[in-house]
Amino acid sequence: MADNGESTPMEGDHAQMVTPWEVSGKEGGKIDYDKLIDQFGCQRIDSALIERVERLTGRPAHIFLRRGVFFAHRDLTAILDAYERGEKFYLYTGRGPSSEALHLGHLVPFTFTKYLQDAFKVPLVIQLTDDEKCMWKDLSVEESVRLARENAKDIIACGFDVSRTFIFTDFNFVGGKFYKNMIKIAKCVTLNKVFGIFGFNNEDHIGKVFFPTIEAAPAFSSSFPHLFDGQDNIRCLIPCAIDQDPFFRMARDVAPRIGYQKPALIESSFFPALQGESGKMSASDPNSAIYVTDSAKNIKDKVNRYAFSGGQDSIENHRKYGANLEVDIPVKYLGFFLDDDAELEHIKTEYGAGRLLTGEVKKRLIDVLTEMVERHQRVRSAVTDEMVDAFMAVRPLPHMFD
Amino acid sequence: MADNGESTPMEGDHAQMVTPWEVSGKEGGKIDYDKLIDQFGCQRIDSALIERVERLTGRPAHIFLRRGVFFAHRDLTAILDAYERGEKFYLYTGRGPSSEALHLGHLVPFTFTKYLQDAFKVPLVIQLTDDEKCMWKDLSVEESVRLARENAKDIIACGFDVSRTFIFTDFNFVGGKFYKNMIKIAKCVTLNKVFGIFGFNNEDHIGKVFFPTIEAAPAFSSSFPHLFDGQDNIRCLIPCAIDQDPFFRMARDVAPRIGYQKPALIESSFFPALQGESGKMSASDPNSAIYVTDSAKNIKDKVNRYAFSGGQDSIENHRKYGANLEVDIPVKYLGFFLDDDAELEHIKTEYGAGRLLTGEVKKRLIDVLTEMVERHQRVRSAVTDEMVDAFMAVRPLPHMFD
């Protein structure tokens, strides 16, 4: 997968553009998610659907769900119907390992996927597209392989259950039934089709135009005979950022033609850069994001110096007009990571009314992020190569659906 | 690989066209091989080169070499130089398993490859592109896999040495280092490039445009770690019909950019259809070719009824003008399969002078083909599934270079 949760800046005057490799709002503004839902043809997640998830799983919805971070879906209702009938499904998510360290936006789909795995007690496959990153970035095969293993450690640190989780890298796992599915998919997709879906053109190399088959294949259970031996048509639910939708639109289009169920999707909005929602989080600008490797001091400095504030330019004006919560990054980040609904509401009310100052809100955010990142670092440092090998072993999963 | 040794008919008024999937002469005529050599940029094999092969191997050149069936090459001189210095190389050939039974044209590259293997005592990899045939023809994955195994039995019946030969199907073997090479190759080849080399267009599916990486990968020894462990840059010599040249032109172009030696080639002309050199041998017309499954009666009937004759329309005219050997299929087939140079010369002289009749030449051809096909059938019937498994086992080869 391409990096999840990144928003890239607009270049010049153009319409909104969202592909797995380019995300930009219209004329440099924010992404219009309503328009995206219309354009892609997915559905918005409403409160009735969230309540149904809570009822079926017997636990409160994850904050990413009840606060609208995961806001769109395809066929989630069909997955829940099937689950209610006692039918099985599995989860599939992934990452393109292009950087040494993950930032907070990268954790969003994994944090949410862990919640889904725990709530539904289902198996999970995680694809690390080292081949994709080798082809798109100026990375050697060896460096892509190394980054995939490093990223796997951060993913494992999100708390996945090894008895239900298979992590694989394409360079290690492509072959056999997985490869057969790639070819079945490829037969159904013309160049014109991928030009339209992904924006490729004749100057692109032949690996790029073929790659969508590789990200689509894990959406079909027959690609994993060691997990689903003989159960070649188990439903799949894919939690991902909405920029990955094109891959799975293609997979859903192909599915009935090759005799498989269409994968379902649950899709998130993009995680904003510190500089604001139309800023870019980029590996080349470490100050655009909080990384899981950042120290407490890094976090404090970055939030204080770079987190775009919706507060007013003077204390007097701030007390008078209050903060603009629509553009305020500290409040947005707290919306992702501050569990306590009541406290979040309190902050928003007080900050919006000018009674809380930006510095106070940033201080709360720094505390929340520091605790979260330090916890991640503690867990991550305990992830051994043997644990990576255990998650990546091609094996049956002992607890598939119990 | 696409079917070797087939010539397809011209359609309408057009220039000569040779790609792995389409072969047609200018305005329906014969292929102009001199022009092809110019167009592709390969070299003609001359008598000095043939003599050098005989000297280095200490055995007479195969009739396919001394009679010009294998007529062109790329870097064969460099392979011989290296061999003379005691350096190693390996052979690579293949087949696209699109039909149940092979015809005589299909045997040409394998017969010649066996000679090269015996003469140079080198390892050989044989690729069966079941994935290609699944994508190009209306064949399911399962049917392509089945045909590949059936075809492997005919290939084994050509007499390859299991201690020096690794046969693989793409659906079984793609993965690991082979897949890594596919991706390295893909990165270097744009769509524009494959459009130019292979004649693809935007209506083609994404599997087709990616496929050249799969046929190129075996030309690099690092794709086979079980054979060449640690020796990632051993020279490769590819015997094939010249319609496969585009794949390896591409591979040679890419090779230095990914740190590998360019593969060398030794290339054959096309095996003519019974109906003549601009006729088509096709699976849908069993009378266009002699199959290795044909009975003695089939062979006799096909040669007598369909083999295009250069003889005159009456015995009187024939005695007077003699046969036109340029277009006579029985003489051409004898050129491929009658070992005895003196006898072949005698037939050509007598037939060309009108002293031998078409029926007499056809009778000699029927004897030669019947003996050859019956011998193939005897050997083929003794090829077991266990033998196929043995050739296809992913294993070190006990006798690599001795």
Interface residues (C-beta under 8 A of the other chain):
Chain A: D131 C134 M135 V141 D170 F171 N172 F173 V174 G175 G176 Y179 K180 I183 K184 A186 K187 C188 V189 T190 L191 N192 V194 F195 F200 N201 N202 E203 D204 H205 I206 G207 V209 F210 P212 T213
Chain B: D131 C134 M135 V141 D170 F171 N172 F173 V174 G175 G176 Y179 K180 I183 K184 A186 K187 C188 V189 T190 L191 N192 V194 F195 F200 N201 N202 E203 D204 H205 I206 G207 V209 F210 P212 T213
